[in-house]
Amino acid sequence: MVNCISLNPSLDKSLTIKGFVFWDINRVLESRVDPGSKGINVGRVIKRLGGKAKIFGFIGGYTGRQIHDLLKREGVYPELTPIRGENRTIINLFDIVTGKEIRINESGPSISGLELKDFMDKLFNSLKSGDFLIISGSIPPGVPIDIYKRIITKANRLGVKSFLDSDGEPFSRGLDAKPFLVKPNRYELGRALNREIKNVKDVIEGAREIQKKGIEVVVVSGGKKDIICLYKDSLFKISPPHVPVQSTIGAGDALSGGIAYSLALGSSLEGALRLGVAAGSAKVMMPGTKLFSNSLVKSLFKKVKVTRLNL
């Protein structure tokens, strides 16, 4: 079973406009609303690929009810912990004239100690040895900065394989708990190592440094650039197909979802990387937070190139 943690769920509103201006009204050409946050995105991707995923996190208020209802419509049934606060909203603004995106993120509700305990109890009463646990995204106010480290440490004792995809101090502290797989992008890798990542050589050196912490698989994404994966003594370069880009929102989550779903089915790491990159490529072809079709992923899967490099 693939389990996804989404500590800071959101309601994502994607708005398309034609020529953003500050001095007049901006008319919306198209709009859509989707359940959001990295963990929820991963769960939605796995469902779209034909799998099942449990989503654990916090839900509260009118916004929370909307998130829950939207997930149910997609056939995703989350294991969310009720809270007194209101879930956050994220605004994704896309300008078709400039091709630029603007993201406006609320910080999220404050979580109490009792609410956090309820979440942890629900999560660890569900996890079983052999499960996969995807830990991704930001943490809301009130949650300890080392929460991911705590979760990974406990999951390791249960024989659960953890994937960590976060940023800043929650990510850095989580690394100390030795998750099975980490998936930073180049900027997140640089922040974790406190240095700039300029090229592929820097990516490989950074991945090796992360791996020395006791992490089995390090996957570094880079937008349109090749994905680099370090696994034990093997180094892979995964080249995505050239596709028209409408939005990069959720592409990294699609990559994580594809990898996790494939590994849960028993696929090789190489096959999982190929599916993850195909899913990420399919996602950038969609506007805003809209998901892709499974048939599109299958067509792109054949175009993903995986190359073994020498260390």
Secondary structure, DSSP 8 states (H G I E B T S, - for coil): -EEEEESS-EEEEEEEESS--SSS---EEEEEEEEESHHHHHHHHHHHTT--EEEEEEE-HHHHHHHHHHHHHTT---EEEE-SS--EEEEEEEETTT--EEEEE-------HHHHHHHHHHHHHH--TT-EEEEES---TTS-TTHHHHHHHHHHHHT-EEEEE--HHHHHHHHTT--SEE--BHHHHHHHHTS---SHHHHHHHHHHHHTTT-SEEEEB-TTS-EEEEETTEEEEEE------S--TTHHHHHHHHHHHHHHTT--HHHHHHHHHHHHHHHHTSSTT----HHHHHHHHTT-EEEEE--
